[in-house]
Amino acid sequence: MKGDRVEIVVDAGDSTRTYEVVATRAGRRVESAVRRGVVEVSEVTRSGTVVRTARFMATRVLALVEQPVPRDDERAEESAQERAAG
């Protein structure tokens, strides 16, 4: 879904670097996979075509944080809980 994003924190030797891969258009999603010591994060269309890919050495990746955009049903539950809380 548009707005889905994955943050990747990578060890850059003396510091860390943070990268983001974001689903930029409606109908696209972000997928992550670890294969042969490489972490791949890809933006994918509805039909499964890869639009862009970020690759990192798995030994250098410190954190991989997937942050999906809240769906409509989740937003409804959150607003109902907020109203009930006061």
Secondary structure as the mmCIF struct_conf table of DSSP 4:
data_model
#
loop_
_struct_conf.conf_type_id
_struct_conf.id
_struct_conf.beg_label_comp_id
_struct_conf.beg_label_asym_id
_struct_conf.beg_label_seq_id
_struct_conf.end_label_comp_id
_struct_conf.end_label_asym_id
_struct_conf.end_label_seq_id
TURN_TY1_P TURN_TY1_P1 LYS A 2 GLY A 3
STRN STRN1 ARG A 5 ASP A 11
BEND BEND1 GLY A 13 SER A 15
STRN STRN2 THR A 16 VAL A 22
BEND BEND2 ARG A 25 ARG A 25
TURN_TY1_P TURN_TY1_P2 ALA A 26 GLY A 27
STRN STRN3 ARG A 29 ARG A 35
TURN_TY1_P TURN_TY1_P3 ARG A 36 GLY A 37
STRN STRN4 VAL A 38 VAL A 44
TURN_TY1_P TURN_TY1_P4 ARG A 46 SER A 47
BEND BEND3 GLY A 48 GLY A 48
STRN STRN5 VAL A 50 MET A 57
TURN_TY1_P TURN_TY1_P5 ALA A 58 ARG A 60
STRN STRN6 VAL A 61 GLN A 67
HELX_LH_PP_P HELX_LH_PP_P1 PRO A 68 ARG A 71
HELX_RH_AL_P HELX_RH_AL_P1 ASP A 72 ALA A 85
#
